[in-house]
Amino acid sequence: MNNQELNKITASYTTFLDRYYMTTIHKSLMKNVRKEGLILDFGGGNREIKKANPAYKVINWDIQPELRDIPDYRVLKPNFIICCHVLEHLSINELKRVLNNFEEMGFEKLIVASPMENYLSKIAALTSKKDVHLGHKTKYKEINKLCEYKFVLIKRYTLFGMTEVSVYIKERKNDDCKFYSKENLLCNFRKHPITNSYSIENPCKNCDKFKFKEIK
């Protein structure tokens, strides 16, 4: 990717709709962090999240050196890692390396926002002055698959029908499987058999079955 393409990707959003869209996403992502925690904004571009949240400890890291607050993000021990519309710019192998780095660094939550690139987003892109899908190498479902293989998904939701937000934790807990049944192995998302709320199943290391983790 040449410098011109990089500049287009990291350029600030200029239209009102662009700014409203990304600002709303940023506000939503920040609801998943604690004020006293250290936040790594991985691929944070022009430091939009950091500028909007001066009371938070946000470290910006980007592929462009002039947009980095620290030369090597891997030296950090962040409480939270935010990846907002950035992982799709990595190849599968690059993404695997980054997730390995995140795992070694440790974190409380990994918060990933990915463009869904559906028909709605393609229509909305017509109102933007920048090519919002420029440089995308990986689809959001591929990102989900790799992240879910590596970490534990605790929350997932969509914004504007165009961006999917996923929140992960690093460690799997070895709790006993309290709600195991054969029919719960059919798919990832299932209603909790007691609370009747939507939950996600995770493998339990104790019994090799499945347990439910509430999505709040």
N, C-alpha and C positions, 0 to 999 in steps of 0.2 A: 504494500500500500504506500503510495507516494505522499509527500508532505501536503500537497493540495487536497487530497482526499482526507487526510487526517484533520486538516483545518476545517473542512466542511463538517466532519463528524462532531468535532468538539466545539463548533461555533454555537454561540448562545442562540436560544430560540427568540425570534424577532417579532412574530405576529402575536396578536392578543390571544388567539386560540392556542397557539403553541405554548405560550407562557402559562396560560391557565391550565392546560393539560399537564405539563411537567410539574408545575408548582403543586397541583393537587396530588400528583403521584408522590412527590417528595414529602409532603405533609403526611400522607398516609404511611409512608415508610418510617417516618420518624416516630409514629405512634407505637412502634415495636421496640423502641430503645428506652434506656433509662438516662436521665440527665447527667448522672454522675459517672456514667460509663465512657470508656474510650471507644470512639467510632472510627473505623476505617471506611472511607468512601472510595471504594476501588473503581477506577475508571471514572472519577468524578468530574472530569473535564474542567470547566471554568469555575469550579468551586461553588456551584449554585447552592448546594445543600449547606455547605459551611457558611456562606454569606447569609443565608436565611435563618441560621440557628447559631448566633454568636455565643449564646450561653452554654452551648454544648461543646464537648471536646472532640472535634472532627479533624481527622487527618486525611488530606486529599492525596490520592495517588493516581497518576494518569500515564498513559503510554508516552505522552509528550513531556520531556524533562522539565520544561518551563512551567508546567502545571502541577508539579509534584511538591508536596510539603516535606517529603522525605525521600532520599534516593532509592531505598530498598524497603518496600512494605513488609517484607518477610521478617524483619527484625522486630516488628510490633507484636504485642500481646493484647489485641483489642478485645473488648467485651462484645462489640457488635461489628459486623461487616456488612456494608450495604453495596449491592451491585445493581445499579439502576440503568437499565437499557445499555448494558456493556458486554455481558457474556456472549451475546449473539455475534459479537465481532471476532470471537475467538474460534479457531478450528477445534475439532473434537480433541485432538492431541494437546493443543494449547490449553483447552478447558480442563482436561484431566490434570495437567501440571499445576494449574492455578488452584484447583480443588485440593490437590495433595498439599500445596503450600498452606492453604487455609486450615487443613486438618492438623498440620504440624504446628502452626501458630497457636491454634486453640481459639475458641470463641464461645460466647453464650448463645448468640443467635446469628445466623447468616440470613440476610434479607435480600431476596432476588426479585427484581422486577424485569420482566421480559416482554417484548412486543409480540403479540399473537399473529401479526401479519395476516389477518383475515380480510374479508371483503370490506368490512367497516373501516378498518385502518387504512386500507388502500384508497378508499373514498376520501377519508379525512386528510390523507397525505396531499391531496390536490389543493388544499387550502394553505399548505406550508410553503415557505420560501426555500426550504432546504430539503434535500433528498433524505427523508427520514429512514429509509431502508438501505442507505448506502453502506457498503462494506459488511453486510450481514453474511456470516458464514455458517451459523448453526441455528436451527429452529428451536423454538421454545420447548417443544416436547422432548427434543434431544437433551436440552439443558436440564429439564425436569428429571429425565431418566438417570443422568449421571449424578445429579445432586441427591436423588432419592436412594441411589445405590450407595452413596458415600455417607449420607447423613440421615437424620430423622425429620421428616416433614411434620410440622405441628399446626400449620395454618396455610390456607390457600384461598385467594379471592381474586376477582377481576375488577378493574377500574375502567369505566367508559366502554366496556366490552372490547377493549383493544390491548390492554396491558394486564398480564397475569402476575400477581405477587405471591411468592412462596416464602415461608419462613421455616428455617431448619434449626435444629439443635445438633450438637456434635455427638453426644453420647447416647447410646441405647441403655435404657434401664432394664434390670433383670427382675422385674416384678413378675409374680405368677400370672398366668393367663386366667383371668376371672370370667371372661365372656366368650370363651372358645366354643365354636360349633362348626361343623363341616361346611355349612352353607356360607359362612363368613370368609371362606377361602376363594370365593368366586371372583371378587374384584377388590380394588384398593379402598373404595369409599363405601361405607355402610352405615346404616343407622344403628346407634347404640341400643342394644336389646332392652335396656332398663330406662334410660333417660329419653330414648327416641330422638336424640339429636345426632347430627351427622358426625362421624368419627372416621379415623383412618387406622388401618391395621398395621402393626409392626411385628416383625419376628421376635419371639422371646427366646433368649439364649438358654434359659433354664429348661424348657420343654420342647423347643423346636416347633411350637405351635404359633398362635398369634394372640396379641393383646390389642386392646383398643386404646388409643390416645385421643382425648377430646380435642376437637378443633373449636377454639373459642373465638 
